[in-house]
Amino acid sequence: MSFAHFNFTLAGNPLDLDKIRGILTRLEDTIIFQLIERAQFAHNPRLYQRGAFQELKDLGFEGSMLEWFLKETEGFHAKARRYTSPDEYPFTPIEQLPQPLLKPIQYPQVLYPNKVNANPSILSFYARSIVPRITRQATLALATLKRANGIVGDEEYEDDGNYGSAGVIDMEVLQAISKRVHYGKFVSESKFLDDPAAFVPHILKPNRDALAALITKPEVERRLLQRLRKKALVYAQDFAPDGEPRGDEAKIDVDGVVELYENYIIPLTKEVEVDYLLVRLNGLSQQEIDDLAGKKPSAAV
Ligand SMILES: C=C(O[C@@H]1C=C(C(=O)O)C=C[C@H]1O)C(=O)O
């Protein structure tokens, strides 16, 4: 097995919690910048409505335009051997994707075998709640422009026809959010191995609340939301040709970015952490479980 293929950011100890948190922090930048890109286009709700395009129905495809984008794109990426690593999950059901052209890479098994996949929830909240919120400025500007050209009523709003550009950016945002949420598994494995005895009783007698309390770090979340707001304010600035900030309207709804994390990404990440823990003992012998239950924690994290 060649480590050359493994994610360098996790080289060394892939369960080092500080390193994993560093990856989550870096993904904040990707998500904010992609949301800034998406905010340039109107809501374009037809992108997310199943059955909205006769052309797709004529192809026998019943999903939304975005789901079609995902299926076609993820299908090509799957041939290029994507979705064989433990940190990337397609939105298209894996059984609908082609086999890799290249033989799969044998990644080191860092995570315990699991089928935890939050992508259906991510796709749903993104289309229903995030896109309308972050495209609001562009949607209102479009309506004003359409009214000035005599287009009034429902035709004024929401659709600038840029389905391709908006859909490609949507896929980038979705992939980044999916990676971020599913990194919760690495976080969970790290916390579990650090103090298995604390977790085992609440896995053997499933207790989601107790497991959630064990993995929740309020101070980490507080600092994250504080950092996120500052990042979004800086990244959303417009700059004059000489590089001076213009100080005019932000390119993104900063509150919307913070609420995306507070109301969706963080809660979903913690659900993934708990779902992962609930299957963490599956298939282990009684002796293995007893050893874990009796194992004392290493130095405090
Ligand atoms: C990801 C972690 O686990 C939980 C989830 C967090 C998040 O989604 O940002 C932050 C802290 C914890 O409540 C962590 O401990 O870093």
Ligand as a Chemical Component Dictionary entry (heavy atoms), coordinates in Angstrom:
data_LIG
# 
_chem_comp.id                   LIG 
_chem_comp.type                 NON-POLYMER 
_chem_comp.pdbx_formal_charge   0 
_chem_comp.three_letter_code    LIG 
# 
loop_
_chem_comp_atom.comp_id 
_chem_comp_atom.atom_id 
_chem_comp_atom.alt_atom_id 
_chem_comp_atom.type_symbol 
_chem_comp_atom.charge 
_chem_comp_atom.model_Cartn_x 
_chem_comp_atom.model_Cartn_y 
_chem_comp_atom.model_Cartn_z 
_chem_comp_atom.pdbx_ordinal 
LIG C1  C1  C 0 -16.239 17.942 15.295 1  
LIG C2  C2  C 0 -16.218 17.824 16.645 2  
LIG O1  O1  O 0 -17.271 17.302 17.369 3  
LIG C3  C3  C 0 -18.440 18.098 17.662 4  
LIG C4  C4  C 0 -18.911 18.803 16.455 5  
LIG C5  C5  C 0 -18.367 20.014 16.134 6  
LIG C6  C6  C 0 -18.640 20.634 14.779 7  
LIG O2  O2  O 0 -19.426 20.032 14.007 8  
LIG O3  O3  O 0 -18.026 21.681 14.467 9  
LIG C7  C7  C 0 -17.534 20.722 17.050 10 
LIG C8  C8  C 0 -17.337 20.230 18.328 11 
LIG C9  C9  C 0 -18.098 19.062 18.810 12 
LIG O4  O4  O 0 -19.279 19.481 19.448 13 
LIG C10 C10 C 0 -15.016 18.220 17.437 14 
LIG O5  O5  O 0 -14.963 17.883 18.634 15 
LIG O6  O6  O 0 -14.112 18.870 16.834 16 
# 
loop_
_chem_comp_bond.comp_id 
_chem_comp_bond.atom_id_1 
_chem_comp_bond.atom_id_2 
_chem_comp_bond.value_order 
_chem_comp_bond.pdbx_ordinal 
LIG C1  C2  DOUB 1  
LIG C2  O1  SING 2  
LIG C2  C10 SING 3  
LIG O1  C3  SING 4  
LIG C3  C4  SING 5  
LIG C3  C9  SING 6  
LIG C4  C5  DOUB 7  
LIG C5  C6  SING 8  
LIG C5  C7  SING 9  
LIG C6  O2  DOUB 10 
LIG C6  O3  SING 11 
LIG C7  C8  DOUB 12 
LIG C8  C9  SING 13 
LIG C9  O4  SING 14 
LIG C10 O5  DOUB 15 
LIG C10 O6  SING 16 
# 
